[in-house]
Each structure stands twice: as C-alpha cells, then as structure tokens.
Amino acid sequence: MPGQFKKPSLPAGRLRDLNDALHALHLIAGQPSLETMHRLLQKRISRTRLHDAFTEPRLPPWDTVDALVEILATRAPGRTPQEVLPEVHALWVLASQQRSLLNPSGREVQDEVIATFAQLLEIRPREVEAAMDVSMLDYLEGFDSYVLLQVVGALERCFNLKAGELDDAHYAETIREVVALTLLALEAPSKGPTE
C-alpha cells in the first residue's frame, strides 16, 4: 500500500531499535508516501535512499535519517524535529557503534566522520558537511580543544581499529583529510603484516 514500508528482518539490537523508531515516526506522521516525502525534501534525497532507510537491513546514512526526522516530526501531532532529532540521533550512533564495518565504502566512512563531528560539536551534520574543506584550526575555533581527539577515538571504536591506528588524524588539516586518513587506516590491515 502507498505510504507503508515493509520492515526488514533484523535481529534484536540497536539497528532494529533505530528502524522501529523510523517506522513509528512514519506512522504517527500519517504514513506519507515515498513521493510525498521526496517532494517535501525538495528532492535532495533520492527516493531509493528514503525507501532503503525503512526497508533495508543496514544502517542508513545519517543525512537520510536527519532529513526523514525533519519532515516526519513536523507532520506528527505533538512532536517537533527539535525534540525527536536527539532521540533518533542517539539510536543512530548506537547502531553505528554496534555494527562492524569490515569493508566500508568511502561514503559510509564520510558519513561516520560527519556524524561523529556533528555529535561532539552538537550541531547538525549538514553544517559539518558544508565545512569539509575548511581549515581545522578555523573550524574548531571556539570548540573544546579535545574535539579532534574525541573524534579519533570514536572512529577507532566505530571501525574496530586499534588505538593509535588513526594517530595521523590528529594532524589532519580538514575534515576531508580525516575521512581520507580513516580510509587509509581501514585499508592497512588488508595489506598484511609488515616486518
């Protein structure tokens, strides 16, 4: 039926909690159709990505979840995006930390880096994405000086890297460079041990 999405088969855990929350929010928002949501988002997120967020057994990118919360919470009686977003973001972060990304794509790594910065800086992921190439010194000015250290630790935990495998990221000049260094760290184990 239009406006209804089949839930994926997921084991109990954080990813299922997130998927359940998205389906519940969709229901109380009146189950808008895929076309309606796509139009409300001014077509900035593809129909496929919107559909996959509800139906696929994998973690959706944060920008997709963020966009869905924005439009669904606005349509849900008694709810606002400002109150729903922290709840859903917490679920997304927990699901992200629980999963094991053995071979993440560049986009998945970038989404994780953006989401981690956004959470620690308490800003929206879109603001982080807009500053991918801004000097880290300028970007983090006014924020806690330990943010980059916290980001590195969070990324090591998320991707099951050993402590220190992302040490070079401490010297990153931009967020895009953090993404590149994370991808390099993830590729390193597959090259085999070095003497």
Accessible surface in RSA format (square Angstrom, percent):
REM  Atomic radii and reference values for relative SASA: ProtOr
REM  Chains: A
REM  Algorithm: Lee & Richards
REM  Probe-radius: 1.40
REM  Slices: 20
REM RES _ NUM      All-atoms   Total-Side   Main-Chain    Non-polar    All polar
REM                ABS   REL    ABS   REL    ABS   REL    ABS   REL    ABS   REL
RES MET A   1   175.97  91.1 120.70  79.9  55.26 131.6 100.47  85.4  75.50 100.0
RES PRO A   2   123.03  89.7  94.59  86.2  28.43 103.4 106.72  88.1  16.31 101.4
RES GLY A   3     6.05   7.5   0.00   N/A   6.05   7.5   0.89   2.4   5.16  11.6
RES GLN A   4    90.22  50.4  72.32  52.9  17.89  42.6  18.11  38.5  72.11  54.7
RES PHE A   5    29.98  15.0   9.35   5.8  20.63  53.7  13.22   8.0  16.76  48.0
RES LYS A   6   176.61  86.2 161.06  98.8  15.55  37.0 112.10 100.9  64.51  68.7
RES LYS A   7   103.49  50.5  87.93  54.0  15.56  37.0  56.52  50.9  46.98  50.0
RES PRO A   8    20.72  15.1   1.22   1.1  19.50  70.9  10.19   8.4  10.53  65.5
RES SER A   9   113.07  95.5  83.36 111.2  29.71  68.4  54.06 115.1  59.01  82.7
RES LEU A  10    20.17  11.2   7.75   5.5  12.42  31.2   9.40   6.6  10.77  29.0
RES PRO A  11   109.66  79.9  94.97  86.6  14.70  53.4 106.45  87.9   3.21  20.0
RES ALA A  12    80.49  74.0  54.17  83.6  26.32  59.9  54.72  77.1  25.76  68.2
RES GLY A  13    23.51  29.0   0.00   N/A  23.51  29.0  19.28  52.9   4.23   9.5
RES ARG A  14   100.45  42.2 100.45  51.2   0.00   0.0   7.66  10.5  92.79  56.2
RES LEU A  15    38.61  21.5  38.16  27.3   0.45   1.1  38.16  26.8   0.45   1.2
RES ARG A  16    95.12  39.9  94.77  48.3   0.35   0.8  18.12  24.8  77.00  46.7
RES ASP A  17    59.67  41.8  54.21  54.0   5.45  12.9  11.48  27.0  48.18  48.1
RES LEU A  18     0.91   0.5   0.91   0.7   0.00   0.0   0.91   0.6   0.00   0.0
RES ASN A  19     7.64   5.3   6.75   6.5   0.89   2.1   2.64   6.4   4.99   4.8
RES ASP A  20    53.16  37.2  50.50  50.3   2.66   6.3  21.08  49.6  32.08  32.0
RES ALA A  21    26.58  24.4  15.96  24.6  10.62  24.2  23.78  33.5   2.80   7.4
RES LEU A  22     0.78   0.4   0.66   0.5   0.13   0.3   0.78   0.6   0.00   0.0
RES HIS A  23    22.13  12.1  17.56  12.2   4.56  11.7   7.94   8.2  14.19  16.5
RES ALA A  24    54.26  49.9  48.75  75.2   5.51  12.5  53.66  75.6   0.60   1.6
RES LEU A  25     8.12   4.5   6.40   4.6   1.72   4.3   7.11   5.0   1.01   2.7
RES HIS A  26     4.12   2.3   4.12   2.9   0.00   0.0   0.00   0.0   4.12   4.8
RES LEU A  27   108.09  60.2 100.57  71.9   7.52  18.9 100.67  70.7   7.42  20.0
RES ILE A  28    79.22  45.1  64.51  48.1  14.71  35.5  71.51  51.5   7.72  20.9
RES ALA A  29     5.97   5.5   0.00   0.0   5.97  13.6   1.03   1.4   4.94  13.1
RES GLY A  30    59.03  72.8   0.00   N/A  59.03  72.8  34.85  95.6  24.18  54.1
RES GLN A  31    57.65  32.2  48.97  35.8   8.68  20.7   6.58  14.0  51.07  38.7
RES PRO A  32     7.10   5.2   0.00   0.0   7.10  25.8   7.10   5.9   0.00   0.0
RES SER A  33    32.39  27.4  28.90  38.6   3.49   8.0  23.29  49.6   9.10  12.7
RES LEU A  34    41.70  23.2  39.44  28.2   2.26   5.7  39.44  27.7   2.26   6.1
RES GLU A  35    81.92  47.0  80.16  60.6   1.75   4.2  55.69 107.7  26.23  21.4
RES THR A  36    27.21  19.4  27.21  27.6   0.00   0.0   8.93  12.0  18.28  27.6
RES MET A  37     0.00   0.0   0.00   0.0   0.00   0.0   0.00   0.0   0.00   0.0
RES HIS A  38    12.91   7.1  12.91   9.0   0.00   0.0   7.15   7.4   5.76   6.7
RES ARG A  39   136.07  57.1 128.30  65.4   7.77  18.5  59.40  81.2  76.67  46.5
RES LEU A  40    70.13  39.1  49.37  35.3  20.75  52.2  53.04  37.2  17.09  46.0
RES LEU A  41     0.17   0.1   0.17   0.1   0.00   0.0   0.17   0.1   0.00   0.0
RES GLN A  42   150.95  84.4 125.51  91.7  25.44  60.6  41.75  88.9 109.20  82.8
RES LYS A  43   132.81  64.8 111.45  68.4  21.35  50.8  56.49  50.8  76.32  81.3
RES ARG A  44   107.87  45.3  72.39  36.9  35.48  84.5  61.40  83.9  46.46  28.2
RES ILE A  45     9.07   5.2   8.32   6.2   0.75   1.8   9.07   6.5   0.00   0.0
RES SER A  46    53.63  45.3  43.45  58.0  10.18  23.4  45.06  95.9   8.57  12.0
RES ARG A  47   104.39  43.8 102.00  52.0   2.39   5.7  34.39  47.0  70.01  42.4
RES THR A  48    91.35  65.0  85.88  87.1   5.48  13.1  54.78  73.6  36.58  55.3
RES ARG A  49    77.95  32.7  75.35  38.4   2.60   6.2  43.49  59.4  34.46  20.9
RES LEU A  50     0.00   0.0   0.00   0.0   0.00   0.0   0.00   0.0   0.00   0.0
RES HIS A  51    68.68  37.5  68.68  47.7   0.00   0.0  39.35  40.5  29.34  34.1
RES ASP A  52    32.35  22.7  30.56  30.4   1.79   4.2   9.77  23.0  22.59  22.5
RES ALA A  53     2.56   2.4   0.00   0.0   2.56   5.8   0.20   0.3   2.36   6.3
RES PHE A  54     0.00   0.0   0.00   0.0   0.00   0.0   0.00   0.0   0.00   0.0
RES THR A  55    21.89  15.6  12.00  12.2   9.89  23.6  11.81  15.9  10.08  15.2
RES GLU A  56    57.42  33.0  54.37  41.1   3.05   7.3   3.47   6.7  53.95  44.0
RES PRO A  57    77.02  56.1  59.89  54.6  17.13  62.3  59.89  49.4  17.13 106.5
RES ARG A  58   129.89  54.5 123.88  63.1   6.01  14.3  54.64  74.7  75.24  45.6
RES LEU A  59    15.28   8.5   2.35   1.7  12.93  32.5   2.35   1.6  12.93  34.8
RES PRO A  60     9.96   7.3   5.68   5.2   4.27  15.5   9.61   7.9   0.35   2.2
RES PRO A  61    38.25  27.9  33.44  30.5   4.81  17.5  38.11  31.5   0.14   0.8
RES TRP A  62     4.51   1.8   4.51   2.2   0.00   0.0   4.51   2.4   0.00   0.0
RES ASP A  63    28.06  19.7  23.62  23.5   4.44  10.5  12.67  29.8  15.39  15.3
RES THR A  64     0.01   0.0   0.01   0.0   0.00   0.0   0.01   0.0   0.00   0.0
RES VAL A  65     0.00   0.0   0.00   0.0   0.00   0.0   0.00   0.0   0.00   0.0
RES ASP A  66     0.54   0.4   0.43   0.4   0.10   0.2   0.00   0.0   0.54   0.5
RES ALA A  67     1.10   1.0   1.10   1.7   0.00   0.0   1.10   1.6   0.00   0.0
RES LEU A  68     0.00   0.0   0.00   0.0   0.00   0.0   0.00   0.0   0.00   0.0
RES VAL A  69     0.22   0.1   0.22   0.2   0.00   0.0   0.22   0.2   0.00   0.0
RES GLU A  70    50.20  28.8  48.73  36.9   1.47   3.5  21.92  42.4  28.28  23.1
RES ILE A  71    13.67   7.8  10.90   8.1   2.78   6.7  13.22   9.5   0.46   1.2
RES LEU A  72     0.00   0.0   0.00   0.0   0.00   0.0   0.00   0.0   0.00   0.0
RES ALA A  73     0.00   0.0   0.00   0.0   0.00   0.0   0.00   0.0   0.00   0.0
RES THR A  74    95.59  68.0  69.71  70.7  25.88  61.7  63.62  85.5  31.97  48.3
RES ARG A  75   106.07  44.5  81.11  41.3  24.96  59.4  28.75  39.3  77.32  46.9
RES ALA A  76     3.70   3.4   0.00   0.0   3.70   8.4   0.32   0.4   3.39   9.0
RES PRO A  77   112.75  82.2  85.54  78.0  27.21  98.9  98.04  80.9  14.72  91.5
RES GLY A  78    77.88  96.0   0.00   N/A  77.88  96.0  44.32 121.6  33.56  75.2
RES ARG A  79    74.25  31.2  64.85  33.1   9.40  22.4  20.93  28.6  53.32  32.3
RES THR A  80    64.17  45.6  63.91  64.8   0.27   0.6  58.31  78.3   5.86   8.9
RES PRO A  81    24.63  18.0  24.36  22.2   0.27   1.0  24.63  20.3   0.00   0.0
RES GLN A  82   141.01  78.9 123.39  90.2  17.62  41.9  69.73 148.4  71.28  54.1
RES GLU A  83    78.26  44.9  66.41  50.2  11.86  28.2  32.81  63.5  45.45  37.1
RES VAL A  84     4.45   2.9   4.45   4.0   0.00   0.0   4.45   3.9   0.00   0.0
RES LEU A  85    26.96  15.0  26.96  19.3   0.00   0.0  26.96  18.9   0.00   0.0
RES PRO A  86    81.88  59.7  70.42  64.2  11.46  41.7  77.52  64.0   4.36  27.1
RES GLU A  87    94.74  54.4  84.31  63.8  10.43  24.8  48.18  93.2  46.56  38.0
RES VAL A  88     5.32   3.5   5.32   4.8   0.00   0.0   5.32   4.6   0.00   0.0
RES HIS A  89    24.62  13.5  24.62  17.1   0.00   0.0  10.83  11.2  13.79  16.0
RES ALA A  90    49.30  45.3  44.67  68.9   4.63  10.5  48.74  68.6   0.56   1.5
RES LEU A  91    41.93  23.4  41.93  30.0   0.00   0.0  41.93  29.4   0.00   0.0
RES TRP A  92     4.79   1.9   4.79   2.3   0.00   0.0   4.79   2.6   0.00   0.0
RES VAL A  93    17.57  11.6  17.39  15.7   0.18   0.4  17.57  15.3   0.00   0.0
RES LEU A  94    67.40  37.5  65.21  46.7   2.19   5.5  65.21  45.8   2.19   5.9
RES ALA A  95     2.25   2.1   0.14   0.2   2.11   4.8   0.27   0.4   1.99   5.3
RES SER A  96     3.78   3.2   3.78   5.0   0.00   0.0   1.91   4.1   1.87   2.6
RES GLN A  97    78.58  43.9  61.36  44.8  17.21  41.0  22.89  48.7  55.69  42.2
RES GLN A  98   108.33  60.6  78.19  57.1  30.14  71.8  40.03  85.2  68.30  51.8
RES ARG A  99    48.41  20.3  36.81  18.8  11.59  27.6  36.64  50.1  11.76   7.1
RES SER A 100    65.19  55.1  40.77  54.4  24.42  56.3  33.80  72.0  31.39  44.0
RES LEU A 101    24.67  13.7  18.00  12.9   6.67  16.8  19.18  13.5   5.49  14.8
RES LEU A 102   150.28  83.7 123.60  88.4  26.68  67.1 126.05  88.5  24.23  65.2
RES ASN A 103   141.44  97.5 109.51 105.8  31.93  76.9  37.05  89.2 104.39 100.9
RES PRO A 104    20.60  15.0   4.73   4.3  15.86  57.7   5.22   4.3  15.38  95.6
RES SER A 105    56.12  47.4  45.27  60.4  10.85  25.0  50.86 108.3   5.26   7.4
RES GLY A 106    34.98  43.1   0.00   N/A  34.98  43.1  20.70  56.8  14.28  32.0
RES ARG A 107   101.18  42.5  92.62  47.2   8.56  20.4  63.68  87.0  37.51  22.7
RES GLU A 108    54.72  31.4  53.30  40.3   1.42   3.4  24.79  47.9  29.93  24.4
RES VAL A 109     0.00   0.0   0.00   0.0   0.00   0.0   0.00   0.0   0.00   0.0
RES GLN A 110    30.01  16.8  30.01  21.9   0.00   0.0   0.51   1.1  29.50  22.4
RES ASP A 111    10.88   7.6   8.94   8.9   1.94   4.6   5.63  13.3   5.25   5.2
RES GLU A 112     4.96   2.8   4.95   3.7   0.01   0.0   0.09   0.2   4.88   4.0
RES VAL A 113     0.00   0.0   0.00   0.0   0.00   0.0   0.00   0.0   0.00   0.0
RES ILE A 114     6.72   3.8   6.72   5.0   0.00   0.0   6.72   4.8   0.00   0.0
RES ALA A 115     1.90   1.7   1.67   2.6   0.23   0.5   1.86   2.6   0.04   0.1
RES THR A 116    16.42  11.7  13.80  14.0   2.63   6.3   4.47   6.0  11.96  18.1
RES PHE A 117     0.00   0.0   0.00   0.0   0.00   0.0   0.00   0.0   0.00   0.0
RES ALA A 118     1.98   1.8   1.11   1.7   0.87   2.0   1.22   1.7   0.77   2.0
RES GLN A 119    79.37  44.4  67.02  49.0  12.35  29.4  20.44  43.5  58.93  44.7
RES LEU A 120    57.96  32.3  35.22  25.2  22.74  57.2  37.46  26.3  20.50  55.2
RES LEU A 121    10.26   5.7   0.04   0.0  10.22  25.7   1.82   1.3   8.44  22.7
RES GLU A 122   156.32  89.7 122.91  93.0  33.41  79.5  46.35  89.7 109.97  89.8
RES ILE A 123    46.18  26.3  28.07  20.9  18.12  43.7  37.03  26.7   9.16  24.8
RES ARG A 124    77.44  32.5  75.90  38.7   1.54   3.7  46.65  63.8  30.79  18.7
RES PRO A 125     7.05   5.1   7.05   6.4   0.00   0.0   7.05   5.8   0.00   0.0
RES ARG A 126    88.68  37.2  83.45  42.5   5.24  12.5  52.25  71.4  36.43  22.1
RES GLU A 127    90.44  51.9  81.33  61.5   9.11  21.7  41.24  79.8  49.20  40.2
RES VAL A 128     0.00   0.0   0.00   0.0   0.00   0.0   0.00   0.0   0.00   0.0
RES GLU A 129    56.67  32.5  48.18  36.4   8.50  20.2  22.87  44.2  33.80  27.6
RES ALA A 130    90.32  83.0  48.56  74.9  41.75  95.0  61.22  86.2  29.10  77.1
RES ALA A 131     8.60   7.9   8.27  12.8   0.33   0.8   8.60  12.1   0.00   0.0
RES MET A 132     6.12   3.2   5.30   3.5   0.83   2.0   5.30   4.5   0.83   1.1
RES ASP A 133    94.66  66.3  71.95  71.6  22.71  53.7  36.75  86.5  57.92  57.8
RES VAL A 134    61.81  40.7  56.12  50.8   5.69  13.7  61.39  53.3   0.42   1.1
RES SER A 135    47.16  39.9  38.81  51.8   8.36  19.2  29.77  63.4  17.39  24.4
RES MET A 136    10.45   5.4   9.68   6.4   0.77   1.8   9.71   8.3   0.73   1.0
RES LEU A 137   157.72  87.8 145.11 103.8  12.61  31.7 147.86 103.8   9.86  26.5
RES ASP A 138    94.67  66.3  81.53  81.1  13.14  31.1  18.55  43.7  76.12  75.9
RES TYR A 139    34.79  16.2  25.09  14.3   9.71  25.3  28.90  21.7   5.89   7.3
RES LEU A 140    28.78  16.0  24.02  17.2   4.75  12.0  24.55  17.2   4.23  11.4
RES GLU A 141   135.91  78.0 111.83  84.6  24.07  57.3  46.47  89.9  89.43  73.0
RES GLY A 142    83.87 103.4   0.00   N/A  83.87 103.4  42.38 116.3  41.48  92.9
RES PHE A 143    77.73  38.9  60.02  37.2  17.71  46.1  63.67  38.6  14.06  40.2
RES ASP A 144    86.38  60.5  66.63  66.3  19.75  46.7  35.20  82.9  51.17  51.0
RES SER A 145   103.47  87.4  65.80  87.8  37.66  86.8  56.53 120.4  46.94  65.8
RES TYR A 146   137.60  64.2 137.30  78.1   0.30   0.8  89.34  67.1  48.26  59.5
RES VAL A 147     4.36   2.9   4.20   3.8   0.16   0.4   4.20   3.6   0.16   0.4
RES LEU A 148    21.94  12.2  21.75  15.6   0.20   0.5  21.75  15.3   0.20   0.5
RES LEU A 149    98.64  54.9  93.40  66.8   5.25  13.2  93.40  65.6   5.25  14.1
RES GLN A 150    86.37  48.3  77.32  56.5   9.04  21.5  29.91  63.7  56.46  42.8
RES VAL A 151     0.00   0.0   0.00   0.0   0.00   0.0   0.00   0.0   0.00   0.0
RES VAL A 152     3.81   2.5   3.81   3.5   0.00   0.0   3.81   3.3   0.00   0.0
RES GLY A 153    19.27  23.8   0.00   N/A  19.27  23.8  18.44  50.6   0.83   1.9
RES ALA A 154    15.08  13.9  13.67  21.1   1.41   3.2  13.79  19.4   1.29   3.4
RES LEU A 155     0.12   0.1   0.08   0.1   0.04   0.1   0.12   0.1   0.00   0.0
RES GLU A 156    17.62  10.1  17.50  13.2   0.11   0.3   4.03   7.8  13.58  11.1
RES ARG A 157   151.02  63.4 136.56  69.6  14.46  34.4  77.48 105.9  73.54  44.6
RES CYS A 158     6.55   5.0   6.18   6.9   0.37   0.9   5.92  15.0   0.63   0.7
RES PHE A 159     7.55   3.8   0.00   0.0   7.55  19.6   0.06   0.0   7.49  21.4
RES ASN A 160   103.00  71.0  71.64  69.2  31.36  75.5  33.15  79.8  69.85  67.5
RES LEU A 161    19.09  10.6   5.14   3.7  13.95  35.1   5.99   4.2  13.10  35.3
RES LYS A 162   156.15  76.2 149.20  91.5   6.95  16.5 101.12  91.0  55.04  58.6
RES ALA A 163    98.07  90.2  67.11 103.6  30.95  70.4  68.19  96.0  29.88  79.1
RES GLY A 164    36.24  44.7   0.00   N/A  36.24  44.7  18.67  51.2  17.57  39.3
RES GLU A 165    71.68  41.2  46.77  35.4  24.91  59.3  29.47  57.0  42.21  34.5
RES LEU A 166     2.39   1.3   1.26   0.9   1.12   2.8   2.39   1.7   0.00   0.0
RES ASP A 167    75.16  52.7  74.20  73.9   0.97   2.3  24.16  56.9  51.00  50.9
RES ASP A 168    96.47  67.6  92.38  91.9   4.09   9.7  17.74  41.8  78.73  78.5
RES ALA A 169     0.00   0.0   0.00   0.0   0.00   0.0   0.00   0.0   0.00   0.0
RES HIS A 170    58.71  32.1  41.67  29.0  17.04  43.6  24.35  25.1  34.36  40.0
RES TYR A 171   176.20  82.3 156.58  89.1  19.62  51.1 115.66  86.9  60.54  74.6
RES ALA A 172     8.10   7.4   0.00   0.0   8.10  18.4   0.09   0.1   8.00  21.2
RES GLU A 173   123.85  71.1 119.92  90.7   3.92   9.3  36.39  70.4  87.46  71.4
RES THR A 174    28.23  20.1  28.23  28.6   0.00   0.0  22.01  29.6   6.22   9.4
RES ILE A 175     0.43   0.2   0.43   0.3   0.00   0.0   0.43   0.3   0.00   0.0
RES ARG A 176   111.79  46.9 111.32  56.7   0.47   1.1  53.56  73.2  58.23  35.3
RES GLU A 177    65.02  37.3  61.41  46.5   3.61   8.6  23.24  44.9  41.78  34.1
RES VAL A 178     0.00   0.0   0.00   0.0   0.00   0.0   0.00   0.0   0.00   0.0
RES VAL A 179    10.97   7.2  10.97   9.9   0.00   0.0  10.97   9.5   0.00   0.0
RES ALA A 180    48.37  44.5  44.41  68.5   3.96   9.0  47.36  66.7   1.01   2.7
RES LEU A 181    30.51  17.0  27.99  20.0   2.51   6.3  27.99  19.7   2.51   6.8
RES THR A 182     0.00   0.0   0.00   0.0   0.00   0.0   0.00   0.0   0.00   0.0
RES LEU A 183    47.56  26.5  47.53  34.0   0.02   0.1  47.53  33.4   0.02   0.1
RES LEU A 184    98.81  55.0  96.14  68.8   2.67   6.7  96.34  67.7   2.47   6.6
RES ALA A 185    10.69   9.8   2.00   3.1   8.69  19.8   9.49  13.4   1.20   3.2
RES LEU A 186    32.54  18.1  15.51  11.1  17.03  42.8  16.07  11.3  16.47  44.3
RES GLU A 187    84.88  48.7  82.10  62.1   2.78   6.6  32.50  62.9  52.38  42.8
RES ALA A 188    50.69  46.6  44.84  69.2   5.85  13.3  45.40  63.9   5.30  14.0
RES PRO A 189    83.48  60.8  54.94  50.1  28.54 103.7  67.39  55.6  16.09 100.0
RES SER A 190    99.93  84.4  57.90  77.3  42.03  96.8  55.34 117.8  44.60  62.5
RES LYS A 191   149.52  72.9 111.20  68.2  38.31  91.2  84.20  75.8  65.32  69.6
RES GLY A 192    30.23  37.3   0.00   N/A  30.23  37.3  23.20  63.7   7.03  15.8
RES PRO A 193   134.85  98.3 102.06  93.0  32.79 119.2 113.70  93.9  21.15 131.5
RES THR A 194   129.56  92.1  98.88 100.2  30.68  73.1  71.86  96.5  57.70  87.2
RES GLU A 195   214.70 123.3 143.48 108.5  71.22 169.6  98.87 191.2 115.84  94.6
END  Absolute sums over single chains surface
CHAIN  1 A    10555.0       8463.4       2091.6       6027.1       4527.9
END  Absolute sums over all chains
TOTAL         10555.0       8463.4       2091.6       6027.1       4527.9
